[in-house]
Amino acid sequence: MKKKAFDFRALGESLQADTQDFLDTYGTNHPEDGPLVAFCLYFDSQGAVHSLLLPHKALTQKISVDDTADWFQYAEHVDARLSERTEALLSDYEELFWDEDADEEENEAVIQQFHQMITDVMQRLTFEKLPKTDDFVYYADAMDEDYKAWNATIPPALLKKHFDQ
């Protein structure tokens, strides 16, 4: 049985708008955090997406750039809130992901489209309004699967500095 069409473009646009608003207003909303060392679009292919920022001062709490799952420990406000539209689109996507009538090939195609949508969003984000350190990095990371484009936005010198390679 063929999976119904899903509008990955609409999901990407909505996620990008939510994330860009979060990035553009974070410094004003949370000046106490000071400069930021990293941003990550942290996701799993089942439909969970978190736009996370890591303040430099979180590094003193033994939270590291290369362990995105730990960023949540710093403070709740480092995780962007998603709009109702984005939440609804993610819910629709999740239904598509869990379609029991789809075969393995169809499921893999859906996951690849989701990964491509994440990659596309990352390429369109801007960080000009964000107070950041000189070694600021931004990237996407998958919670529970192999995402091959995770390091595409990180310069080699910063990749070596922040990540075990």
Disulfide bonds with the S-S distance in Angstrom:
none
